[in-house]
């Protein structure tokens, strides 16, 4: 699921006018939650596999950017 979420968030970020603002905000918020959970899991709970956390950084960054831009557009 997080891999698909990253692609969906990236598409929404690149084409913001093609989707509703609330859709971008919801997908961005969900991606931020998944990203934080994955980063916490792989960097704090299982630090021996820290590289898995590095692989989830793009999910967090793209989702955070989508959430911020969608929230600004919603105003």
Number of C-alpha atoms within 10 A of each C-alpha: 7 15 11 10 18 22 14 18 27 19 16 24 21 11 10 17 9 10 12 12 19 14 15 26 24 17 21 32 21 19 27 21 16 19 24 17 15 22 23 14 16 20 17 13 12 13 13 10 13 15 12 16 21 14 13 20 15 15 27 25 16 24 32 22 17 27 26 16 17 24 16 11 13 12 6
